[in-house]
Structures are given as C-alpha cells and as structure tokens.
C-alpha cells in the first residue's frame, strides 16, 4: 500500500516539493479501516509519515 502511495505522490513529474499539495488518497489504518486524506484535512492539519521498516523483517 505504501508503495502505491509513494508512486502516486512522486508521479511521472518527480517528487512533491515543499509547499505542494498532496493528492487525495485513501489507505487502511492499522486496524484495516479506510482513512482518506481529504476527510482528515477537514478536521485540521495532517502529517503523513512513513515507517519504511515497520512491517518488514530485519
């Protein structure tokens, strides 16, 4: 899932730059429930953070 999000954020034109607006996305939370960026933003600022080794061995 994270790889799909990174691919969407990076796109063909390159990485997002500071100040760019992230595209809307929906991903499952740690309990499998869908979470949508636009719905979170309606509640206030959002920080998107990746834990690249959280669910990988080693």
trRosetta pair geometry for C-beta under 8 A, 3 or more apart (Angstrom, degrees):
i j d omega theta_ij theta_ji phi_ij phi_ji
1 4 5.8 -55 -156 32 34 110
1 5 6.6 30 150 -16 66 104
1 27 5.4 115 169 -145 125 109
1 28 6.8 -96 -115 30 167 91
2 5 5.5 -54 -150 37 37 112
2 6 6.2 38 153 -19 69 104
2 27 7.8 62 -78 -143 54 151
2 50 5.9 109 -155 -136 131 112
2 52 7.7 -171 131 -107 156 59
3 6 5.7 -52 -145 37 32 111
3 7 6.3 35 154 -21 64 106
4 7 5.7 -54 -149 36 30 114
4 8 6.4 30 153 -19 64 106
5 8 5.6 -56 -149 37 32 111
5 9 6.2 28 155 -17 67 108
5 25 5.7 94 -121 172 97 166
5 27 6.2 -25 -63 -65 132 137
6 9 5.7 -56 -143 40 31 109
6 10 6.0 20 161 -11 67 111
6 50 7.7 34 -70 -89 110 156
7 10 6.1 -60 -140 43 25 103
7 11 7.7 96 158 -66 52 36
8 11 6.7 15 -178 -64 31 79
8 23 6.1 -111 152 66 107 135
8 25 6.4 130 92 -88 154 128
9 15 7.5 19 131 -143 90 61
9 16 5.7 -58 177 -20 94 116
9 22 6.4 -26 -118 -141 104 92
9 23 6.8 -156 -96 28 58 100
10 14 6.7 -67 -172 174 74 22
10 15 5.3 -28 -123 -91 79 59
10 16 7.6 -98 -93 -15 42 73
11 14 7.3 -22 75 36 82 27
16 20 4.2 -148 -165 73 92 139
16 22 6.6 -21 -101 -93 164 69
17 20 5.0 103 53 -26 65 116
22 25 7.6 -67 148 3 108 106
22 37 6.5 -112 102 -170 119 159
22 48 6.8 91 -88 1 171 148
24 36 6.8 14 -177 -177 100 92
24 37 5.2 -160 -140 61 58 111
24 38 4.7 -4 -123 -37 121 109
25 36 7.3 -168 99 -142 35 59
25 37 5.4 57 44 -11 66 120
26 34 5.1 11 177 -171 112 109
26 35 6.7 167 -151 79 64 37
26 36 4.4 -23 -95 -93 91 79
26 37 7.5 -121 -71 -1 48 73
27 34 7.3 155 85 -144 16 63
27 35 6.1 -25 67 57 66 88
28 31 7.9 -134 172 74 95 42
28 32 5.0 -23 -167 -145 130 35
28 33 6.5 126 -150 59 74 24
28 34 6.0 -52 -93 -87 58 48
28 35 7.2 97 -153 9 15 85
29 32 7.1 -43 63 26 65 17
29 33 5.1 -9 32 59 108 82
29 34 7.7 137 -8 -148 81 2
29 35 4.9 83 -54 -28 96 124
35 39 7.5 -135 -170 65 57 117
35 40 6.7 37 176 -48 99 120
36 39 4.4 76 74 8 99 109
36 40 7.0 -175 90 -8 51 85
37 40 5.7 -61 -152 38 33 109
37 41 6.1 32 155 -21 70 108
37 46 6.6 177 -152 94 78 167
37 48 7.6 -19 -111 -73 114 125
38 41 5.6 -52 -144 36 32 114
38 42 6.7 44 153 -30 61 98
39 42 5.7 -44 -156 21 34 117
39 43 7.5 27 148 -13 58 102
40 43 5.9 -63 -166 34 41 108
40 46 4.7 76 124 -90 121 135
41 44 7.6 -128 -158 71 34 19
41 45 7.7 12 -130 -120 66 22
41 46 5.6 -74 -79 -8 69 124
51 54 3.5 46 123 -33 122 126
51 55 7.7 90 100 -8 106 78
52 56 7.5 -24 147 12 60 132
53 56 5.2 -88 -145 51 55 106
53 58 7.5 -96 -151 88 114 69
